[in-house]
Amino acid sequence: MFFKEIRLFNNLNELIKLFGGMEDFYLLDSGSSELPRGRFSYCGLYPDFTVFQKGKRLLLTKSGKSEELEGNIFSFLKKSIQNKKAGPFPFNGGFIGYFTYDYGYYVENFKKIGSKKSEPEILDVKLNYYSEILVYDHLDNKFYYLSENQKSKYLELIKERVGASFKSDDIKSKPTLKSSFTRESYREAILKTKKYISQGDIYQANISQRFSSKPHIILY
C-alpha cells in the first residue's frame, strides 16, 4: 500500500466544490477531530469496478463491460476483500455504496406489504470499489493520497483537473428535489396518524418522505 501527502487543496470545501458534482464521487465526512476515528474524512471518485444487484441478478461492471456473477453479494464481497491489507488510516479504500431497505426481503423470509408502484426504480444494491482515495486529516489540516498500488492514473487526473482553467464558483446548477408527498397529503398523513394514536391502534409512527432528483439520487 502506498500513500503520501499532497498539497493541492487548502481545505475540504475546495475539493468538494471541484469534484462534488462528478459521478461516483463520495465523501465520508467525520465530525470530530478529537476522536481517533473522527479525525479523518475520506473522499474519492473513479472506482475500479461496480457491482450491482437487482432482485436475484448480480452484475459486475468494469472498464465499460458487464458480466453476470453467480452467488450472492455477500459471498462476492467476502472474496473481494479477504486478501486486503491493513493501512495507515481507519479506512484505506474498499467498497462504497448502498443496500436498500428492500434488499432485506431477499435476506429475510417475510412477506412484503405495500405498493410496488410507489417505489423508485433503483437497484437493490450498488457498490463501487475504490483502490485509490483521498484522506483529509482534520487535526493537522493535511491531505493524503492513498493507493493499493503505485501505478496510478487517479492522482494524475486530479492534478489535471486542479490545474485546468476551472473555477469552483462556476458550479451554479443545483438539483431540483421532488418529494413523494404534497404539502397537503403530508399533513393528512400526520392527522390520520394522530387519530390512530388517540384511538389506541398504534402508539408511534414515523411519517417520512422521500426526496429524489435526476439522475437517480435518492435522499432519505
Secondary structure, 3 states (H helix, E strand, C coil): CEEEEECCCCCHHHHHHHHCCCCCCEEECCCCCCCCCCCEEEEECCCCEEEEEECCEEEEEECCEEEEECCCHHHHHHHHHCCCCCCCCCCCCEEEEEECHHHHHHHCCCCCCCCHHHCCCCCCEEEEEECEEEEEECCCCEEEEEECCCCCCHHHHHHHHHHCCCCHHHCCCCCCCEECCCHHHHHHHHHHHHHHHHCCCCCCCCCCCCEEECCCEEEC
